[in-house]
Amino acid sequence: MDIKCRCNQECVKKPPVVLEKIEYFYYPCDNCPERNFKKFKPFLEQIEPHEKIGGNWGRCTCGRRHLDMVVAHILTIMQKEGLKDEKTSLRDVCVPLITPAYPLQTVPYLSRDTLVILSPDVNHQCATRIINEVPEVKGVLKGNIRDTVGLKDSELPSNEYELLAGCDMRCDLVQTPDGPLCIYKHQGEIHIEFPKPVSPKISALIRVMAKYKNPKILDCTCGPGTLGIAALKNGASKVVFNDLWHPAACTTALNLEVNGFPVKLSNLEKGLVAHGESWDVYCLDVKELGTILREKFDICIVDTFPGVDTTIFTDAVQNLCSEIVII
């Protein structure tokens, strides 16, 4: 499977490459200035005039800048475009999404192409300026973080963030007992998650898996594939992934390949997006799974969007598995 990003750049890398560079991305060098900004105070009142000169905005000689300085640079562009006023605080600028993302104890210092931003207030002209003038930003999305991305139900419309400029491919580094996973996603198409030092969802899954020897698992709401891939890493004999949202199913196939599970794409039956030696990836309404799948599973994972009634999912899979785990 081709794992090249749709922007034709090297946005997608396998775990060893990502892990080798992670500390360089975010930790300051000895010369990087320390920062301690007040989030709710107008930012431009907190920095010295010389820091704005020439577009430098506090960039160290090592090429990195404190995240707040990057967001401040974005803020000035939005002000010049008439989208923000002089009293805007940093918290009201955008949602900054670093890539690769993993739990940090301190605010990161960013290098080139390590940030995707989300804002309901940007337009195409502003987004283009941000991409051209702020090298840390690789993609600009228009949308509200309170609006869930994806498809909650087959009878409801889908929702995506609009990519205005650049590329929105991001990577989350997700910790598991069997090593970290690189979970890639086009952030405009897949819901935002923030990696934690220990994933409660993965911990819950591993506890259930311990009751079985090499269990077969159905992940009927797989999203970008995180839980099912963690299950494969932890010894599942087979995992069937499914998601009604086609971009999620395709993203799962990508993440399987990235994390060491080669994917085959040929001779696909109804709803089957990709398959491998011990996994299949489907894009089906959960209500169709009972008529398509001809096997039984030890565990079914149900991991829906917050606030979604899980009854329809549990009713649809109860005859396919021994145990249902609602994550």
N, C-alpha and C positions, 0 to 999 in steps of 0.2 A: 504493500500500500504506500502511495506517495504521501509523505507527511510534510510536504512543503506548504507554507502558509499561502493563502489565496492572494496575498499582496506580493508574492514572489520573492520575499525577503526571508532571511534565516531566523524567523520568529520562533520556530519550533525546534527544540533541542532535546535530546534524550537525557535522562537524569544525571549521568556522570558529568556531563558538560555543565549543566546548570549548577550542580552542587559545588563544583570546583570554583565557580566564580561568585558564589552567593555573598561571601563576606566582603569581597572587593566592591560589590555593588553598593552596599548600604552603610558601611562603617567608615567614619571619617579618618583621614590620615592625620599625622601629627600637626599639620599646618592648618587644617580645617577650623574655621572659627566656631566657637560654641555659641549656641542660640537658646534663648528662653523667652519666647514671645507670648503675649497675652492674647488668647484666641478671640475674645469678645471686644477688644479695643481696636479702633481703626488702625490698620497695620502701618500705613504710611507715617503715622506719628511715632513709630517705634524704631525706625531705622535712620541711619545717617544719610544725608544727601549724596555723599560720594559713592554710596553703594549702588545707586541707581544709574550711574554714569556709564554710557557705552553698552548698556544691556548686560553688564556683568552680574549685577544683582547677587553679590556675595559668592560668586563662584571661586573656589580654591584653585590653586595652580595644578592640583591633581585632576581637575576637571569636574569635580562633584560640587553639588550645592545642597544645603539643608532643604528639606521638603517645604518648609514654610516660606523660604525665599523663592522657591520655584512657583508656589501658589501665589505669592505676592507679585511675581512677574506676570503671571496669568491675569491677576486682578487688574494690573495697570492697563493691559491690552483691552480687557472688557470695559474699563472706564473710558478709554479713548474711543471705543466703539459705541459708547453711550448705553451700555448694558448694565453697568454698576455705577454707584455714586461714590463720593470721597469718604463717606462714613461706613462703607462696607467692611465688615470684619472678615478674617480668613475663613471662618466657619460658613460664611455665606457665599463663597466663591464657587466651589465645585466639590464633588466627591473624588478624592485622589485615590487611584487604584494602582498600587505598585505591581511590577512584574519583573521577575518572579516574586510572588507574595508568600511570606512565611512569618510566623510570630516574631515580633521585634520588641526588645525591651526599651528602645529609645527611638526617637524620630529618625528616619533614614536620611542619609546623604545620597543624592541621586546622580547617576551618570546618564549618558545619552540613551534615549529610547527605553526608559524604565518606568514610564507612567502613562496610564490611560485615565482621562478625566471624564466625569459625567456631570452635566449641568442642564437644568431646564431652561437656562437663560441664553445659551449661545446660539449663534446663527452661522451660516456657511462662511461669511466673510470673516467673522471673528475667529472661527475655528481654523481657517486657513492661516491667519496671522499667528495664532498660537503655535501651530505646527512649524511654521517657518522661523519663528523668533524664539521659541523655547525648546531647546534641543532635547531636554529630558522627556518631553511629551511625544509619545508615538501615536496616540489616537485621541480624538475628541468625539464624545457621544452626547447627543441631546436626549434628555429624559429625566424623569424623577425617580430617585431610588425607592420611593414608596410604592411605585408601580411595578408589580412583579413581571418579570420577563418570561415568556414562554406561553404554554397553553394549559390552563387548569382543567378544562373539560372540553370534550369534543363538540359540545353545543355552544361553547362560548368563543368569542373572537380571541385571537392570539395577540400578544403584545411584544414589541421589540423596541430597543433604543435605536435612535437614528445615528448612524456613523456619518459625521459631517466632514471629517478630514483624517488622514492617516490610516492606521491599522489598529483594530481593537483586540487583536489576539493577545491574551494574557495567560500566565501560568500560575497556578496555586501549588505550592509545595505542601503536601498533606502528609503528616506523620502517621505511620502505622507501626505495629510491633515487628513487622517484617521489612522495615525500611521505608523511606519517603517515596511518595508517588508524585509525579509531575502531571497535574491535571490542567490541560490546556482548554481554552474556550474563547470563542469570539464573544466578547462581553456584551455586545448588543443583543445577542441571541440567547444567552444562558444566564440564569439568575445569579446574582452576586453572593458569594460566600466569603467569609474572612477566616483563613486558617487559624487553628488554635494549637498550642503546644501538644495537647492531647485531644483528639477528636472524640466527643461523646458518642457520636453516631457509630464510628468504627469500633469503639470500645464495646458498645452494646452488641454489635454484630459478632465480634470475636467471642464474647461470652456465650452467645447462643450456639455458635459453631462448635464450641468445645464439647457440646453434648453429643456430637456426631463424629464419625470417622470419615473424613473426606466427603463432606456433604455435597449434594446437588442443590443449587440455589437458583431461585427465580427472583430477579430484581425487576419488579414490574413497573417501577417509576424511576428509572435509572439516572435521569439527568445526564451529566457529563461522564458517568460511569464510575465515580469514586468508590462507592461501597462494593460494587461487584468486583472491581479490580483488586481491592483490598482483600476480598474473599478468595480470589484466585491466588494471590500472594500467600494467603494463610492456609492454603491446602485444599480448597474446594475442588472436587473432582470435575465439576462442570458448573458454569454460570450462564443462564439465559438472561440477557439484558432486554428491557423493553421501555420505550417511552413514546407516548403519543405525539410529542413534538419532534418533527423530523430533524431539525438542527441538533437536538440533544442526542438522538440516536447516532447521527453522523459524528458528533463530537466524541461519543463513547468509543466508536471504532478507531478514531484518531488516537485517543488516549490508551487504548489497548496496545496499539502498535508502538507508541512512545515508551510504554512501560514494560516492554519485552514480550508481548503476546502478538506475534505476527497475524495479520488479518487477511482473509481471503474474501474477494468480492464477486467471484464468478458464480454462475448457475444459481441465482438467488430465487427463492420461492416467494409467495405472497407475504409482504410485510417484512421480509428479511433484508436487512441493510448490509450485514457483513457476518462472516463466521470464521471460526478457527478450529483448532484441534479440540478444545474443551470449552468453547463458548459460542453463543450466537447473539446477534444484536437485531432486535425487531423494532419496527415502528408501527404499533397497532394500538387501537383502543383496548384498554384492559379487558373490556367485555368480550373481545374476540379471542383472547388467549386460549380459552377452554376449547375452542373449535380448531385451533391451529396446532397447539402443542400436544404431542402424543406421548408424553412422559410425565412422571411424577417427580416431585422435588421434596427434599427434606425441609427446606426453609424457603419462605417467600418474604422478601423485603418490601415494605410499603413505606416510602419516604416521600410524602406529598408536600406541597406548598403550605405554609402556615395558614391555619383557618379553614383548610379544605376538609370536608367530611370524608373520612376514610371508609365509610360503610360500603360504598360502591366498589371499592378496590377489594376489600376483604370478601365480599359476596362473590366477586368474579373469580377469585383464586382459591377459595376454600377447598375445592375438590381437586386442586392441582398439587397440594402440598400437605405435609404433616404438621407444619407449624408456621404461623404468620407472625412476623415481627414488625410492629409499627414503630418506625424510627422517629 
